[in-house]
Amino acid sequence: MKERILITGANGKIAKRLFDVLKENYDIRFLSRLKKQKNEFVWDIERNYIDKSAIEGVHHIIHLSGSSIGGVY
């Protein structure tokens, strides 16, 4: 069974590249404001809400959410 990684900031370029690199060896999940894919889970800081099923069985978390360091959105 593959280890599971949860990545925040699913829409960023780094998260997308990480997915491409890691998808063969890991089960990848994303936390995002909007669920678009089966492996995405909703996280809404303003409403103090997170889909708790997102963290079930997670071995690693990569936190990439926040403001863009490149100034591009």
C-alpha positions in Angstrom: 0.0 0.0 0.0 1.3 3.5 -0.9 1.9 6.1 1.8 -0.5 9.0 1.7 0.5 12.6 1.3 -1.8 15.6 1.9 -0.8 18.8 0.1 -2.3 22.2 0.9 -2.4 24.8 -1.8 -3.6 22.5 -4.5 -3.9 25.2 -7.2 -0.3 26.4 -7.0 2.4 25.5 -9.5 4.5 23.8 -6.9 1.7 21.6 -5.8 0.9 20.6 -9.3 4.5 19.7 -10.0 4.8 17.8 -6.8 1.8 15.7 -7.8 3.5 14.9 -11.1 6.7 13.8 -9.4 5.1 11.9 -6.5 2.0 10.3 -7.9 3.7 7.0 -8.9 4.9 6.2 -5.4 2.4 7.9 -3.2 -1.4 8.4 -2.8 -1.8 12.1 -3.1 -4.6 14.2 -1.6 -5.1 17.9 -1.7 -6.8 20.5 0.6 -8.4 23.2 -1.4 -11.1 25.9 -1.1 -13.1 24.1 -3.9 -13.4 20.4 -4.6 -12.8 19.7 -8.3 -11.3 16.3 -8.3 -11.9 13.0 -6.4 -8.6 13.5 -4.5 -9.4 17.1 -3.3 -11.0 17.9 0.0 -12.4 21.2 1.2 -10.6 23.5 3.7 -12.3 26.8 4.5 -10.4 28.8 7.0 -12.9 31.7 7.1 -15.7 29.2 8.1 -13.4 27.2 10.4 -14.1 24.1 8.3 -12.0 21.2 7.1 -13.3 17.9 5.6 -11.9 15.6 8.3 -11.8 12.7 5.9 -8.9 14.4 4.2 -6.5 13.5 7.0 -7.5 9.9 7.4 -4.6 7.6 6.9 -2.2 10.5 6.0 1.5 9.8 6.6 2.9 13.2 5.4 1.6 16.8 5.0 3.1 19.3 2.7 1.8 22.8 3.5 2.0 25.1 0.4 -1.1 27.3 0.9 -0.9 31.0 1.4 0.1 34.1 -0.6 2.1 33.6 -3.8 5.8 34.4 -3.4 5.9 35.4 -7.0 3.2 37.9 -6.8 1.2 36.1 -9.5 -2.1 34.5 -8.7 
